[in-house]
């Protein structure tokens, strides 16, 4: 990872996604609608869906996705313990690469908590 913190990465990607929306508005509108519909409260609450998304971010692996979903899981009220257990399940499912990106998710969690950046 670069010297960029996860909160900085989150905000940079937010800005870039906004720029991308002007370049490919149809695709971005479709993705935004998919995102909104997939994460709304339903049989599973949004918090649980964010934890699932975080787990997939770790097992994929995708640092930008980790930044987004740690941020959004905290925003939905996920506790540190819930996020840590999500990291644990992700490591179990992905082995060594999951461990490495689980460590990255822990760092993201620590940075977001320290900065109270939501």
The 8 nearest C-alpha neighbors of each residue, nearest first, counted from 0:
[[1, 2, 3, 62, 103, 4, 5, 8],
 [0, 2, 3, 4, 8, 5, 62, 7],
 [1, 3, 4, 0, 5, 7, 8, 6],
 [4, 2, 1, 7, 8, 5, 0, 6],
 [5, 3, 7, 6, 8, 2, 110, 107],
 [4, 6, 8, 107, 7, 66, 9, 3],
 [5, 7, 9, 8, 4, 111, 10, 66],
 [8, 6, 4, 10, 5, 9, 3, 11],
 [9, 7, 5, 11, 6, 10, 12, 4],
 [8, 10, 6, 12, 7, 11, 66, 67],
 [9, 11, 13, 7, 12, 8, 14, 6],
 [12, 10, 8, 14, 13, 9, 7, 15],
 [11, 13, 15, 9, 14, 10, 16, 8],
 [14, 12, 10, 16, 11, 15, 9, 17],
 [15, 13, 17, 11, 12, 16, 10, 18],
 [14, 16, 12, 18, 17, 13, 19, 11],
 [17, 15, 19, 13, 18, 14, 12, 20],
 [16, 18, 20, 14, 15, 19, 13, 21],
 [19, 17, 15, 20, 16, 21, 14, 22],
 [18, 20, 16, 22, 21, 17, 23, 15],
 [21, 19, 24, 17, 18, 23, 27, 22],
 [20, 22, 19, 18, 24, 23, 17, 27],
 [21, 23, 19, 20, 24, 18, 27, 25],
 [24, 22, 20, 25, 26, 21, 19, 27],
 [23, 25, 20, 27, 21, 26, 28, 22],
 [26, 24, 28, 27, 23, 29, 20, 30],
 [25, 27, 29, 28, 24, 23, 30, 20],
 [26, 28, 30, 24, 29, 20, 25, 31],
 [29, 27, 31, 25, 30, 26, 24, 32],
 [28, 30, 26, 32, 27, 31, 25, 33],
 [29, 31, 27, 33, 32, 28, 34, 26],
 [32, 30, 34, 28, 33, 29, 27, 35],
 [31, 33, 35, 29, 30, 34, 36, 28],
 [34, 32, 30, 36, 31, 35, 37, 29],
 [35, 33, 31, 37, 32, 36, 30, 38],
 [36, 34, 32, 38, 33, 37, 31, 39],
 [37, 35, 33, 39, 34, 38, 32, 31],
 [38, 36, 34, 35, 33, 39, 48, 32],
 [37, 39, 45, 35, 36, 48, 34, 40],
 [40, 38, 36, 45, 37, 35, 41, 44],
 [41, 39, 44, 45, 43, 38, 42, 46],
 [40, 42, 43, 44, 39, 45, 38, 37],
 [41, 43, 44, 40, 45, 39, 47, 48],
 [44, 42, 41, 40, 47, 45, 48, 46],
 [43, 45, 40, 46, 47, 41, 42, 48],
 [44, 46, 40, 48, 47, 38, 39, 49],
 [47, 45, 49, 75, 48, 44, 72, 77],
 [48, 46, 50, 49, 45, 44, 51, 43],
 [47, 49, 45, 51, 50, 46, 38, 52],
 [50, 48, 52, 46, 72, 51, 47, 68],
 [51, 49, 53, 47, 52, 48, 54, 72],
 [50, 52, 48, 54, 53, 49, 47, 55],
 [53, 51, 49, 55, 50, 54, 56, 48],
 [54, 52, 56, 50, 68, 51, 55, 65],
 [53, 55, 51, 57, 89, 56, 52, 85],
 [54, 56, 58, 52, 57, 53, 59, 51],
 [57, 55, 53, 61, 59, 54, 64, 65],
 [58, 56, 60, 54, 100, 55, 59, 97],
 [57, 59, 60, 55, 97, 93, 56, 89],
 [60, 58, 56, 57, 55, 61, 97, 54],
 [59, 61, 57, 58, 56, 100, 62, 97],
 [62, 60, 64, 56, 63, 59, 65, 57],
 [63, 61, 65, 64, 66, 60, 56, 103],
 [64, 62, 66, 65, 61, 67, 8, 9],
 [63, 65, 67, 61, 66, 62, 56, 68],
 [64, 66, 62, 68, 63, 67, 56, 69],
 [67, 65, 63, 64, 5, 69, 9, 68],
 [68, 66, 64, 70, 65, 69, 9, 71],
 [67, 69, 71, 53, 70, 65, 72, 66],
 [68, 70, 72, 71, 66, 67, 65, 108],
 [71, 69, 68, 67, 73, 72, 66, 74],
 [70, 72, 74, 68, 73, 69, 67, 75],
 [73, 71, 69, 75, 49, 77, 74, 70],
 [74, 72, 77, 76, 70, 71, 75, 69],
 [73, 75, 71, 72, 76, 117, 70, 77],
 [76, 74, 72, 46, 73, 77, 71, 45],
 [77, 75, 73, 74, 78, 72, 46, 71],
 [78, 76, 73, 72, 75, 81, 46, 79],
 [77, 79, 81, 80, 76, 82, 73, 72],
 [78, 80, 82, 81, 83, 77, 108, 73],
 [79, 81, 83, 78, 82, 84, 77, 85],
 [82, 80, 78, 84, 83, 79, 77, 85],
 [81, 83, 85, 79, 80, 84, 86, 78],
 [82, 84, 86, 80, 85, 81, 79, 87],
 [85, 83, 87, 81, 86, 82, 80, 88],
 [86, 84, 82, 88, 83, 87, 54, 89],
 [85, 87, 83, 89, 84, 101, 88, 90],
 [88, 86, 84, 90, 89, 85, 91, 83],
 [87, 89, 91, 85, 90, 86, 92, 84],
 [88, 90, 86, 92, 54, 87, 91, 97],
 [91, 89, 97, 98, 93, 87, 94, 92],
 [90, 92, 88, 89, 94, 93, 87, 97],
 [91, 93, 89, 90, 94, 88, 97, 58],
 [94, 92, 97, 90, 58, 91, 89, 96],
 [93, 95, 97, 90, 91, 96, 92, 98],
 [94, 96, 98, 97, 99, 93, 90, 100],
 [97, 95, 99, 98, 94, 93, 100, 58],
 [96, 98, 90, 93, 100, 94, 95, 58],
 [97, 99, 101, 95, 90, 96, 100, 102],
 [98, 100, 96, 102, 101, 97, 95, 103],
 [101, 99, 103, 102, 97, 57, 98, 104],
 [100, 102, 98, 104, 103, 99, 86, 97],
 [103, 101, 105, 100, 99, 104, 98, 106],
 [102, 104, 100, 106, 101, 105, 107, 99],
 [105, 103, 107, 101, 106, 102, 65, 108],
 [106, 104, 102, 108, 103, 107, 109, 101],
 [105, 107, 103, 109, 104, 108, 110, 102],
 [108, 106, 104, 110, 5, 105, 109, 111],
 [109, 107, 105, 111, 106, 110, 112, 104],
 [108, 110, 106, 112, 107, 111, 113, 105],
 [111, 109, 113, 107, 112, 108, 106, 114],
 [110, 112, 108, 114, 116, 113, 109, 115],
 [111, 113, 115, 109, 110, 114, 108, 116],
 [114, 112, 110, 111, 115, 109, 116, 108],
 [113, 115, 116, 111, 112, 110, 6, 109],
 [114, 116, 112, 113, 111, 117, 110, 6],
 [117, 115, 114, 111, 6, 112, 70, 113],
 [116, 74, 115, 70, 111, 73, 71, 114]]
